[in-house]
Amino acid sequence: MLINIENATEENVLDSKFTTAIENILRAFAERKHLIIAQKNSSIA
């Protein structure tokens, strides 16, 4: 699912499906970043 955050309207932001999608995207990026950081730390040690 692609979402253009720049064009988010008040109706979109109040829509639970829209906010859930944004949360899932941010969570996926955060999880990916943590995995990369963990891999770098383990390779150093």
C-alpha positions in Angstrom: 0.0 0.0 0.0 1.4 3.4 -1.0 0.4 6.5 0.9 1.3 10.1 0.0 1.7 11.6 3.4 2.2 15.1 1.9 -1.4 15.1 0.6 -3.0 13.7 3.8 -6.3 15.4 4.6 -7.9 15.7 7.9 -10.4 13.0 6.9 -7.5 10.7 6.1 -5.8 11.3 9.3 -8.9 10.7 11.3 -9.5 7.4 9.3 -8.3 4.5 11.4 -7.2 2.6 8.4 -5.0 5.4 7.2 -3.3 6.0 10.6 -2.9 2.2 11.1 -1.1 2.0 7.7 1.2 4.9 8.7 1.9 3.2 12.1 2.7 -0.1 10.3 5.1 1.6 7.9 6.9 3.4 10.7 7.1 0.2 12.8 8.5 -1.7 9.8 11.2 0.9 9.3 12.0 0.9 13.0 12.2 -2.9 13.1 14.4 -2.9 10.0 16.8 -0.3 11.5 17.1 -2.3 14.8 17.9 -5.4 12.8 20.7 -3.6 10.9 22.1 -2.1 14.1 22.1 -5.4 15.8 23.9 -7.0 12.9 26.6 -4.3 12.9 27.0 -4.6 16.7 27.3 -8.4 16.6 29.9 -8.2 13.8 32.0 -5.8 15.7 32.0 -7.9 18.9 
